[in-house]
Amino acid sequence: MASHKSAEKRARQTKRRTAVNGARRSRVRGSIKKVEEAIAAGDKKAAAAALRAAQPEIQRGAAGHVIAKNAAARRVSRLNARIKAMA
């Protein structure tokens, strides 16, 4: 347990950041899941719309260091490729 002022402050900051990062990570995962569900359903128009909504969420996750920058780019790229591959 924290035993001096700076350690107590660090503990408070860590608790707050953990909550923020958890929420941000959840939003990223949820947005990706919506795109994947639309792809699985075979609805190209809905999948494209879901990707347009998911892309800023994924980029925000990368900006907030919840997901690596290259990983975010890769996710968007692969989702886009899967949508384009739909008939």
KAFENPE-V723451 format. One record per backbone hydrogen bond with DSSP energy under -1.0 kcal/mol. CO is the residue of the C=O (numbers start at 0). NH is the residue of the N-H. Records with the same first field share a line. If there is no record, write none. Layout:
# KAFENPE-V723451
CO->NH / NH
This chain:
# KAFENPE-V723451
3->7
4->8
5->9
6->10
7->11
8->12
9->13
10->14
11->15
12->16
13->17
14->18
15->19
16->20
17->21
18->22
19->23
20->24
21->25
22->26
23->27
24->28
25->29
26->30
27->31
28->32
29->33
30->34
31->35
32->36
33->37
34->38
35->39
36->40
37->42
42->46
43->47
44->48
45->49
46->50
47->51
48->52
49->53
50->54
53->57
54->58
55->59
56->60
57->61
58->62
59->63
60->65 / 66
61->64
67->71
68->72
69->73
70->74
71->75
72->76
73->77
74->78
75->79
76->80
77->81
78->82
79->83
80->84
82->85
